[in-house]
Amino acid sequence: MAQIERLARKENALFWRYTRRYLLAMGLVGGAILLGAFQINQALELNRREGAIISTASTQQRLAQQLVLLPERIEAETNNYSRNLTLDVARNAVNEMRAGHGFLVNGHGDDMPPAADSDALNNLYETGGLNLNQNVERLLDAYDFYLDDPEAGQEAVRVASFNAENFLLILLERAVELHTAASEAKIDHAITLHRFWFTIALGLFGFIILFVFRPLARNAAKTVVAMSAEIDEGANLLSKSFKIAKLGHWRLVSPYSEKAWFSKELIDLLALDLDEGAHPRKLLQLGSEVIDPLSNHGAMNRVWNTGVPDVARSTFQKPNGDVIELLIHLDAELDSAGNVGGVVGVVKDDTAEAQAERALVKSYDTIERKSNDLIEAQRLGKLGTFRLPLGSNRVGWDESAYFLMGFDPTEFDPRIENVGRLYLNDGFARITALKENVVQTGETQSVIVQARTGSGAVIDLQIQFKLQVDDQGEPAALFGTMQDVSIERAAARELEKLAFFDGLTGLANRTLFNRELNRVSADCADGDQRAALLIIDLDHFKEVNDTLGHQAGDELLGIVGKRLTQIFADNGFVARLGGDEFAVIVEDYASKNVIDQLCKDIIKNISIPATLSSGMVQTNASIGVALAATDSSQPDELLSFADLALYSSKAQGRGRASYYAPSFSEALEVRTSLAAKIRSALDHNRFEAHYQPIVDVATQTVSGFEALLRLPTSDGKYIPPSQFIPIAESSHLIADLGSFILHEACREAQSWLADGQPRRTISVNVSAAQIWHGDLEQVVVSALDRSGLDPQLLCIELTESVFVADNFDKLDEILCRLKSRGIQLALDDFGTGYSSLGYLNRLPFDILKIDRMFVTNAHVSAEKRKMLRGVFSLAKGLDLKVTAEGIESHEEFELVRGLGCDVAQGWYFSRALPGDDAILRAEQLDQQSCVQIGAVAV
């Protein structure tokens, strides 16, 4: 027991001994640690303060350099926005430099000012003379003036910048050196003081660690190893998570720091060949073409300035050329005073998400654009859509439908009864019937109705319905469109009017007339009814056109159309077939007496004088009548028979009506037979060219010939030109005849020259059809080229019928081209028309040929002699040669010779003869002329 007690006391003594030692050692170590910690804290605080001083001094130097360069940048900016941004940079630099200078000169609180750390610094900062404090104040004062009024302070800041560049920067560089030296001296002194306590604390700490904490260290080491393994596992897991999420992070301790700390994940994300740690920020610019996410970015500046977290986007081009999009979350690290001491950021590869977002936005934009385009297209197309649920009393109009119908969606209630009131006439009933049909058949159908819009305008509306079914296939609603087709309908009506109605008179045209005649003929062929066809032609209508002009003729046709419409307002179909020819179809007349009376009414009403803008005119009408079912039930035959009856009326003296008779067809057969003979004669070259001499009045010798067509018969006689020429014109053979006579006349004239005959002109008549419907110039050139005839020996004769056409410019162009080849131009049958006087001065004619009607018996008619004198005076005044036609007596010849006629032709000299006979007759006339001249000379 005693032994136990002794052992216990020994154990207790040992316990208290070691406890006292432990407590003493811990007290000594604790005291040393406290003293060392105090000295270390003092050294660290001194180091922090001196670091801030050096950093502020360096910042002052950097800011001064920046302010030296900014005036030129501000003046170089042409864009107001960029200029204002640069001014803000200058303003921030001035404020920051003023704050830093105040700190260096005055310090914070009770601390000694950094400028007083050494005598050298005190001398550098002291007031008066060339010193740092004065130069800084001058620079900042100049910038305050410049920032308040850049224009007024421009010179002041430029001088201050110049002084700063030459003096202040040198002083600031010296200040940085002196602050650095002072800081190093203070820190060295503090470290020397701390080293003693550090050595004592280290010795005591080593002793306690060796004898006291060693056992604890073993356990701590085991615990640290276990914790380290756990930490490493968590770090690896976190790193993998960062890589999976394409994340990385960085840390920046100063906006002006040249280095930033990059995490391994960020380095891998940017594909940089670096290790985790601090690296130059410029590495982020490797391959980057857009924005360095850690500098020159608005979000970074905002975080540094405000301490508020921010988010930014940037792009980065990896060294391999791949461009990725970065989403950057930035947050500030605040010190104990709440100031921003650093910025930490998390960078995420947001390429896929950004692309998906852009695609989504693009799809939204596309949908919105297409929707807007659809609405605009609907408005441009005057189209709206609607939906009518079956069983509902309300129509769902879209925005375009309200716009189309001219109603405000907030004011108009599109209930069926309200919408139904918009449709005019039977429109609503037709739409209702159409809806029911669509529901029953399921087919898409449409209808065109007239509707009144909100503005009161009446439009043509095309409404189309389509059936919509539910999931069970049952009819659920009607979807439809409504389109304003007013323009199209008006155009269709106008096209119909143009297609079926005469633009001048408003009457039915030949197309609609043929349709109506076919219908009436078919009805008459079935024996259901009878009808009469009246063909009406105005007498001497050409004279109205020639004397008063085509405008007057058009006015007269319009008046005649109105008069016919009034006569047949209730019992006839009136049409204008063309020119001055009208047609009337009368159905179900009681007797022939009715037709007789209608014809009398037509002739009476048309003969009433008509007042035109150019004067009063009076015309008559000739009528041909054919009776359907009686004369024929074929529309073509009816029209032909009515034309034959019209010809009969004209042949009988005009201004009357004639009914078709079978004998008229015989005359038609004669015309048809003669047309066939003309065509056959052309095909077999049976036409002949005869030549009538043209005599020079002064010398009475033959100066030329007029070529005239002759059509021989099998019995050796000739068909008169007055018979076959009109038929050739109506059969469109006149151009072929003209080509034949041109080629034949030129050929024979050249053969006469080859036989030694004198140079004589050859005149050829040309019809209007050859000018307006053929190629006259080409035919003339061909005839001259083939024959070799001198163009100056060819004279083209045109009658006044060519002036009926409206295209004067074309006629002038054709004649001028012929004239330029040396061909002579003559106006034939002058005086038989009524519109040629104006053309004589406008067209390049050489010869004026007076028609025989003015020459025949003129020697016994004083009136004709007066007229001839006037014509000769007119011709001489226009410098035209005059040819008198139809000279048949010596008295007539002497008359025209006395009036100054140049050349003459007629039976007095010779009739038209075949070529050889014409040459013999010309030789005879020349010989007679020589005898007469010789007799006169004797």
Summary of the structure (lengths in Angstrom):
residues: 938
radius of gyration: 60.1
end to end distance: 210.5
largest distance: 211.1
contacts: 2845
relative contact order: 0.03
helix: 57%
strand: 19%
